[in-house]
Amino acid sequence: MLYIIQFILFIAYTILVFFIKSYSLLGIVCAINIIMMLLLRENFKRAIFAILKLMPFIAFTAGINMIISGINFGALIGIRLILVCNMTYIFAKKMTPHKLQYVIETLLKPLKIFKIDSREIGIILCIGTTFIPIIQREIQEIKYALKAKGYEINFRNVIRKPNYILVPLITMVIKKINDIEASLLSKGYVS
């Protein structure tokens, strides 16, 4: 039950942040984020690094909003995105894929009246959330292998010869999907 409450509070927080139009209220929300990180003993350096990795996306989004709707609105969007990304980082550190699967299965149980199996949706979500880091790790390994072979990895080379990265990546994804399918079949999840 605790995980369900955490999930609902996280979703509510994420939605409500985008309704805040005052910088002072956003400052209070920022203080809440910092207090949450202190209470949960999260590493500030890692949290800042996670936000810095997302900064190109945040800056692009804020920039587009500055151009379309004005500097004030764009700045508000940028601050909101930073706060939501920070809270998402905190939430992701505390919520494992298995816990998230449980929450989704529980929240979607009313869909049984429409003959939708919430367990299958939970399993799909669990597989998806655990698959993202695997793909990131595989891309890094492909990059290291290409660098060892003397292939310079830059935007131009990736565009000119995408098969150097895509073929090994697609091969790995298909192999991992087959492994997951075999695992699910052996455990009786899929018929």
Secondary structure as GFF3:
##gff-version 3
##sequence-region A 1 191
A	DSSP	alpha_helix	2	17	.	.	.	ID=ss1
A	DSSP	alpha_helix	23	39	.	.	.	ID=ss2
A	DSSP	alpha_helix	44	69	.	.	.	ID=ss3
A	DSSP	alpha_helix	71	94	.	.	.	ID=ss4
A	DSSP	alpha_helix	97	107	.	.	.	ID=ss5
A	DSSP	three_ten_helix	109	114	.	.	.	ID=ss6
A	DSSP	alpha_helix	118	148	.	.	.	ID=ss7
A	DSSP	alpha_helix	155	160	.	.	.	ID=ss8
A	DSSP	alpha_helix	163	187	.	.	.	ID=ss9
###
